[in-house]
Amino acid sequence: MSALSDLQATLDPSRKSWIESANDSTNDFSIQNLPFGIFSDRHNDARRVGVAIGDQIVDLVALQAAGLLNVAAKTDVFARDTLNDFIALGRDAWRSVRIQVSELLARDTATLRDDAALRARTLVRQAEAQLHLPVQIPGYTDFYSSKEHATNVGAMFRDPKNALLPNWLEIPIGYNGRASSVVVSGTPVRRPNGQLKLPDQERPVFGACRKLDIELETGFVIGAGNALGEPIACEHAEAHIFGMVLLNDWSARDIQQWEYVPLGPFNSKGFATTISPWIVTLDALEPFRVAQPVQEPQPLAYLRHDGAHAFDIRLEVTLRPHQAKQASTISRTNFKHMYWTMAQQLAHHTVSGCNTRVGDLMGSGTISGPTDDSCGSLLELTWNGKKPLELSEGGTRTFIEDGDELTLAGWCQGDGYRVGFGACVGEILPAQR
């Protein structure tokens, strides 16, 4: 078989694994998925590269040591605390590893299935593992690419008849954020302090954020960078993307409202951004590719690409108050609603000659859909606090309170299988006094 045929075989919906939990159509980590991440466990505290499958993690260090995983030039890239060295090998290497792991985990392959000692060395239960930030992130950029979100915010704070500013339909709006404060799912987030301009006060006051919010986003990780002064063409941009994560760009709305003029958000966004620990490759998402929304006016030439460049990724947000028994679902939406595509975002990011590097993280911007319950922020869901949300165990929310746990989930639903991202979780701690 050719390499392309082997790759297609990894996406075959009829392929099943001998790890039965992976065959559950509601499990994020089917054999069609095989996302990459960094983990350690109670028996081995060394951080290393793994692949999620069902309720297990395949230890790629152990798999390579057993002679079951061939990598270009037999490079040792899996005994690392980030994925950067592996990603830097290039797309052919990513695909080769994916193909080999898929074959080893396929139901009819006996190599691991029938060797208990080998399974014990190469498999770790997810429940017994600790997941870590999957990449070293040299730079982080956040976009503003949902037309529904931008329209809602524009209508809220400006003239509803002119909700979108003139440049919004021409360029993917973005800003450079703080890579240093990107954290992995499960990391507690402390409520930020900052300047607040209260409506009845002449001057700002200093204090804890009172309007803490989420931003339901995805992010993509750069797999192949570009040299300074050499832009990435829109039609080639997806070849530079390793994969996607869920991303919660926590936002201090009241701090932001005071600070953002004239240069945009600063302290209101720089305190924390949470991402999910598993990076889902674009190859795994390929069966869920769909057409992006119609763009009017037609973008300038450097932002044009043929074909479908959106993905049918279902997204959900839940909120669980401190000590509550169950979480309340507060939003359901879909990545396919995004107006500007990842390829267009990357092409615009580099058109000036800006270079990107392996591991760079690009946030989609808040993802909102066309209905009231498909908004990706509490700012929209409660219309800046004017319409409190009812929680399932009683009580309401306008913005996030201390002790609240917010969870982002995302998945593509195939025929009898799921390609999911796992959870993106953060609990809010009180502000530093």
C-alpha positions in Angstrom: 0.0 0.0 0.0 1.1 3.6 -0.6 1.6 6.0 2.3 -1.6 7.8 1.3 -3.5 4.5 1.3 -2.1 3.7 4.7 -3.2 7.1 6.0 -6.7 6.6 4.7 -6.8 3.3 6.5 -6.4 5.1 9.8 -9.6 7.0 9.1 -11.7 4.0 8.1 -14.8 4.1 10.3 -15.0 0.3 10.3 -11.6 0.0 11.9 -11.9 -1.1 15.6 -9.3 -1.6 18.3 -8.6 -4.4 20.7 -8.8 -1.8 23.4 -12.5 -2.0 23.7 -13.1 1.4 25.4 -11.9 3.0 22.1 -14.8 1.4 20.3 -17.4 3.2 22.4 -19.1 5.8 20.1 -19.1 8.3 22.9 -15.4 8.0 23.8 -13.3 10.9 22.5 -10.3 8.7 21.8 -11.3 6.3 19.1 -8.7 4.5 16.9 -9.6 7.1 14.2 -8.3 9.9 16.5 -5.0 9.1 18.1 -4.1 12.5 19.5 -0.6 13.3 20.8 0.2 14.7 24.3 2.7 14.7 27.1 2.2 12.6 30.2 3.8 11.1 33.3 2.4 8.5 35.8 2.9 7.3 39.4 5.3 4.6 38.3 7.4 6.8 36.0 7.5 10.6 36.7 9.5 11.3 33.5 7.4 13.4 31.1 7.2 11.8 27.7 5.1 11.6 24.5 2.0 9.5 24.4 -1.1 8.8 22.2 -4.6 8.6 23.7 -6.7 5.6 22.8 -9.9 4.8 24.7 -9.2 5.0 28.4 -5.4 4.3 27.8 -2.3 6.1 26.8 0.3 4.5 24.5 3.8 5.3 25.8 5.7 6.1 22.6 9.1 5.9 24.4 8.3 2.3 25.5 6.9 1.5 22.0 10.1 2.7 20.3 12.3 0.9 22.8 10.5 -2.4 22.0 11.4 -1.9 18.3 7.8 -1.3 17.3 8.0 2.3 16.2 10.2 3.5 13.4 11.0 7.2 13.3 13.1 9.1 10.7 16.8 8.3 11.2 15.7 6.5 14.4 15.6 9.9 16.1 14.9 9.9 19.9 12.1 12.5 20.1 9.7 10.8 22.5 11.6 11.0 25.8 10.9 14.7 25.9 8.7 17.0 28.1 7.2 18.7 25.0 6.1 17.6 21.6 8.2 20.2 19.8 11.1 17.9 18.7 8.7 15.4 17.3 6.6 18.0 15.5 9.8 19.5 14.0 10.4 16.3 12.1 7.6 17.3 9.7 4.3 16.0 8.4 5.7 12.8 6.9 7.0 11.8 10.3 3.7 12.7 12.1 1.8 10.6 9.6 4.2 7.7 9.7 3.9 7.5 13.5 0.1 7.7 13.3 -0.1 4.9 10.7 2.2 2.6 12.8 0.3 3.2 16.0 -3.1 2.7 14.3 -1.9 -0.6 12.9 -0.6 -1.8 16.3 -3.9 -1.0 18.0 -6.1 -2.4 15.3 -8.3 -5.3 16.5 -6.7 -7.9 14.2 -3.1 -7.0 15.0 -1.7 -9.5 17.6 1.7 -7.9 18.4 0.5 -5.9 21.5 -2.9 -7.5 21.9 -1.5 -11.0 22.7 1.6 -10.0 24.7 0.6 -9.1 28.3 4.2 -8.2 29.3 4.5 -5.8 26.3 1.1 -4.3 27.0 2.2 -3.6 30.6 5.2 -1.7 29.4 3.6 0.3 26.7 0.1 1.1 28.0 -0.9 3.4 30.9 -4.4 4.0 32.1 -5.4 7.6 31.7 -6.9 7.6 35.2 -3.4 6.9 36.5 -1.6 9.5 34.4 -0.9 13.2 34.8 -1.2 15.2 31.6 1.1 18.2 31.0 1.3 21.2 28.6 1.8 19.4 25.3 4.1 22.0 23.6 6.6 24.7 24.4 4.8 27.7 23.1 7.1 30.4 21.6 4.3 32.7 20.7 0.5 33.0 21.2 -1.9 34.9 18.9 -5.6 35.3 19.5 -8.0 36.0 16.7 -11.5 37.5 16.6 -13.1 35.4 13.8 -16.7 34.5 14.7 -19.1 36.8 12.8 -21.9 36.0 15.3 -19.6 36.9 18.3 -18.3 40.1 16.8 -21.9 41.1 15.9 -23.2 40.5 19.4 -20.3 42.4 21.0 -20.7 45.3 18.5 -24.4 45.5 19.0 -23.9 45.4 22.8 -21.4 48.3 23.0 -22.0 50.2 19.8 -24.8 50.9 17.3 -26.5 47.6 16.6 -27.1 48.7 13.0 -23.3 49.0 12.5 -22.1 46.2 14.8 -19.2 45.2 12.7 -16.4 47.7 12.2 -15.4 48.3 8.5 -12.3 46.2 8.6 -13.9 43.1 10.2 -15.1 41.6 6.9 -11.8 42.3 5.2 -9.2 40.9 7.5 -9.0 38.3 10.3 -8.6 40.6 13.3 -6.1 39.4 15.9 -3.7 40.4 18.6 -0.5 38.9 20.1 -1.1 37.5 23.6 1.0 36.1 26.4 2.5 32.6 25.7 3.9 32.5 29.2 0.5 32.2 30.9 -0.9 29.4 28.7 -1.6 26.5 31.0 -2.9 22.9 30.6 -6.4 21.8 31.5 -6.8 21.2 35.3 -4.6 24.1 36.3 -6.4 26.4 38.7 -6.8 30.0 37.6 -6.7 32.9 40.0 -9.1 35.8 39.6 -7.0 38.8 38.3 -6.7 42.1 39.9 -6.5 45.3 37.9 -7.9 48.8 37.2 -11.7 49.1 37.1 -13.6 52.2 35.9 -16.9 52.2 37.8 -19.7 54.2 36.2 -20.2 56.4 39.3 -16.5 57.1 39.8 -14.4 59.8 38.2 -11.2 57.8 38.4 -10.5 54.1 38.2 -10.1 51.9 41.3 -7.8 48.9 41.9 -9.4 45.6 42.8 -10.4 42.1 41.8 -12.2 41.5 38.5 -15.9 41.6 38.9 -16.9 40.4 35.4 -14.8 37.3 34.9 -15.7 35.4 31.7 -14.7 32.5 29.5 -14.1 32.6 25.8 -14.9 29.3 24.1 -12.3 28.8 21.5 -10.2 26.3 19.6 -6.5 26.7 18.9 -4.1 25.4 16.3 -0.5 24.5 16.8 2.1 25.4 14.2 3.9 22.3 12.9 6.1 23.9 10.3 7.2 27.6 10.6 8.2 30.1 8.0 11.3 32.2 7.7 11.2 35.9 8.5 10.1 37.8 5.4 8.6 34.8 3.7 4.7 34.7 4.1 2.7 31.4 4.1 0.3 31.3 1.1 -3.3 30.7 2.1 -3.6 27.6 -0.1 -0.6 26.0 1.6 -1.4 27.1 5.2 -2.9 23.9 6.4 0.3 22.0 5.7 1.9 24.2 8.4 -0.6 23.1 11.1 0.1 20.1 13.3 -3.2 20.0 15.0 -5.9 21.5 17.2 -6.8 21.9 20.9 -9.6 23.4 22.9 -8.8 26.8 24.3 -10.4 28.9 27.0 -9.1 32.5 26.8 -10.2 33.7 30.2 -11.3 37.3 30.1 -11.7 40.1 32.7 -14.4 42.1 31.0 -14.4 45.0 33.3 -10.6 45.4 33.2 -10.7 45.1 29.5 -13.4 47.7 29.0 -11.2 50.3 30.7 -7.8 49.3 29.2 -8.5 48.3 25.6 -8.5 51.8 24.1 -6.5 52.4 22.0 -4.3 49.3 21.7 -6.6 46.4 22.7 -6.6 43.9 25.6 -3.6 43.6 27.9 -4.0 42.6 31.6 -7.5 41.5 31.0 -6.3 38.6 28.9 -2.7 38.0 29.9 -3.4 36.3 33.3 -4.3 32.8 31.9 -5.3 30.9 28.8 -6.2 27.2 29.3 -5.8 24.5 26.6 -6.7 20.9 26.4 -3.8 18.4 26.8 -4.3 16.3 23.7 -3.5 17.7 20.2 -5.8 16.3 17.6 -4.1 16.2 14.2 -5.7 17.7 11.1 -5.5 14.2 9.5 -7.9 12.9 12.2 -10.2 15.8 11.5 -10.2 15.3 7.7 -13.5 13.3 7.5 -15.3 16.2 9.2 -14.2 18.9 6.8 -17.1 21.1 5.7 -17.6 24.3 3.7 -16.9 27.6 5.6 -19.6 30.3 5.6 -19.9 32.4 2.5 -17.6 35.4 2.7 -19.0 38.7 1.4 -17.2 40.7 0.1 -14.8 38.3 -1.5 -11.5 38.4 0.4 -8.5 40.0 -1.2 -6.4 37.6 -3.3 -3.9 36.6 -0.6 -6.8 35.4 1.6 -8.5 33.2 -1.0 -8.5 29.4 -1.0 -10.4 26.8 -2.9 -12.4 24.0 -1.3 -13.8 23.4 2.2 -11.8 24.7 5.1 -14.2 24.5 8.1 -14.6 21.5 10.4 -17.8 20.1 12.0 -16.6 20.2 15.6 -19.4 20.2 18.2 -18.6 22.4 21.2 -20.0 22.6 24.7 -19.4 24.5 27.9 -20.5 23.5 31.4 -20.3 25.4 34.7 -20.2 23.7 38.0 -20.4 25.8 41.2 -18.1 24.9 44.1 -19.3 21.7 45.8 -22.2 21.3 43.4 -23.1 17.7 42.5 -23.6 18.4 38.8 -22.6 20.9 36.2 -25.0 23.1 34.1 -24.6 23.1 30.3 -24.5 26.8 29.4 -23.6 26.7 25.7 -23.6 24.5 22.7 -22.2 25.6 19.4 -20.0 24.4 16.5 -16.6 25.4 15.0 -18.1 25.3 11.5 -19.7 28.7 12.1 -16.4 30.4 12.1 -16.2 33.1 9.4 -12.4 33.2 8.9 -10.7 29.9 8.5 -7.5 28.7 10.1 -5.7 28.9 6.8 -6.8 32.5 6.3 -5.7 33.4 9.9 -2.2 32.0 9.3 -1.9 33.6 5.8 -2.8 37.0 7.2 -0.6 36.5 10.3 2.5 36.0 8.0 1.6 38.2 5.0 3.7 41.1 6.4 6.7 38.7 6.7 6.1 37.7 10.3 7.8 34.4 11.0 6.2 31.6 13.0 7.8 28.7 14.9 7.1 25.1 15.8 4.7 25.1 18.8 3.2 28.6 18.2 -0.4 28.7 19.3 -3.1 30.5 17.4 -6.5 31.0 19.1 -9.7 31.0 17.0 -11.4 33.8 19.0 -14.7 33.2 20.7 -16.9 30.8 18.8 -20.6 31.8 18.8 -23.4 30.4 16.7 -26.6 31.8 15.4 -28.9 31.1 18.4 -29.0 32.6 21.9 -27.8 29.4 23.6 -24.9 29.0 21.1 -22.8 31.9 22.3 -19.3 31.3 23.4 -19.1 33.7 26.3 -21.1 34.7 29.4 -20.9 38.3 28.1 -23.2 37.3 25.3 -25.2 34.6 27.1 -26.2 37.0 29.8 -26.0 40.1 27.6 -23.4 41.7 29.9 -25.2 40.6 33.0 -28.7 41.8 32.2 -30.1 38.3 31.7 -28.8 35.9 34.4 -28.5 32.2 33.5 -30.4 29.7 35.6 -28.3 26.8 36.9 -29.6 23.2 37.1 -29.2 23.0 40.9 -30.6 26.4 41.5 -29.0 29.8 41.6 -27.9 32.0 38.7 -24.8 33.4 37.0 -24.1 36.6 35.2 -20.3 36.1 35.3 -18.0 33.6 36.9 -17.8 33.3 40.7 -14.9 32.1 42.9 -15.0 28.3 43.1 -16.8 27.8 39.8 -15.3 25.1 37.5 -15.7 25.7 33.8 -15.3 22.8 31.3 -15.0 23.0 27.5 -15.7 19.9 25.5 -15.4 19.4 21.7 -15.8 16.4 19.4 -16.6 15.3 15.9 -19.2 12.5 15.7 -18.5 9.9 13.1 -20.5 6.7 12.2 -20.0 4.7 15.3 -16.9 6.5 16.5 -15.9 9.9 17.9 -12.8 12.2 17.4 -12.7 14.3 20.5 -10.4 16.6 22.3 -10.9 15.6 25.9 -11.7 18.2 28.5 -10.4 21.7 28.9 -11.1 22.5 32.6 -10.3 25.4 34.9 -11.4 26.3 38.5 -11.4 29.9 39.6 -9.5 30.7 42.8 -10.1 34.0 44.7 -8.0 37.0 43.8 -4.6 37.6 45.5 -5.1 39.9 48.5 
